[in-house]
Amino acid sequence: MKKQIQIKICPDGKIEAKTLGITGAKCLDYIAVLEHLLEARTEKSEYTDDYYRPEVVIDSEISLTRGE
């Protein structure tokens, strides 16, 4: 899943934001960014299932050696 931020603006002016595909505590880094961009402050915050998932890092570097 690619990393996304879902933002919903409610009729009463409240803003709801949810991170998708951002695992671990990295999702918390987006709170300050969203507050700044939206000129808002966080009133309530909850962890999603992605918060508890470990981050998967794939090392794409492959080294091949020739046997002698």
C-alpha positions as CSV (number, residue, x, y, z in Angstrom):
1,M,0.0,0.0,0.0
2,K,1.3,3.4,-0.9
3,K,1.5,6.1,1.8
4,Q,-1.5,8.5,1.9
5,I,-3.1,11.1,4.1
6,Q,-6.9,11.2,3.9
7,I,-8.4,14.6,4.8
8,K,-12.1,15.2,5.4
9,I,-13.6,18.6,5.9
10,C,-16.9,18.4,7.8
11,P,-19.8,20.8,7.3
12,D,-19.2,22.3,10.7
13,G,-15.6,23.2,9.7
14,K,-13.9,20.4,11.6
15,I,-11.1,18.6,9.8
16,E,-10.4,14.9,10.1
17,A,-7.2,13.4,8.9
18,K,-6.1,9.8,8.7
19,T,-2.8,8.3,7.6
20,L,-2.9,5.2,5.4
21,G,0.1,2.9,4.8
22,I,2.4,4.8,7.1
23,T,3.6,2.3,9.6
24,G,4.9,2.8,13.1
25,A,5.5,6.1,14.9
26,K,6.3,7.8,11.6
27,C,2.6,8.7,11.2
28,L,3.0,11.0,14.2
29,D,5.4,13.2,12.2
30,Y,2.5,14.2,10.0
31,I,0.5,15.8,12.8
32,A,2.6,19.0,13.0
33,V,2.8,19.2,9.2
34,L,-1.0,18.9,8.9
35,E,-1.6,21.5,11.7
36,H,0.7,23.9,9.9
37,L,-0.8,23.4,6.5
38,L,-4.4,23.5,7.6
39,E,-3.8,26.2,10.2
40,A,-5.5,23.9,12.8
41,R,-4.7,22.2,16.1
42,T,-5.2,18.6,17.0
43,E,-8.1,18.0,19.4
44,K,-8.2,14.2,19.3
45,S,-5.7,11.6,18.0
46,E,-6.0,7.8,17.8
47,Y,-3.6,5.2,16.5
48,T,-4.7,3.2,13.4
49,D,-3.8,-0.5,12.8
50,D,-0.9,0.7,10.7
51,Y,0.7,2.3,13.8
52,Y,1.2,-1.2,15.3
53,R,2.5,-2.8,12.0
54,P,6.3,-3.0,11.7
55,E,7.8,-1.1,8.9
56,V,9.0,-3.3,6.0
57,V,12.3,-2.1,4.4
58,I,13.4,-3.8,1.3
59,D,17.0,-3.6,0.4
60,S,17.1,-3.6,-3.4
61,E,20.9,-3.7,-3.7
62,I,22.1,-7.1,-4.9
63,S,25.7,-8.2,-5.2
64,L,26.7,-11.1,-7.3
65,T,30.1,-12.7,-7.2
66,R,31.5,-15.3,-9.5
67,G,32.8,-18.5,-8.0
68,E,36.4,-19.3,-8.8
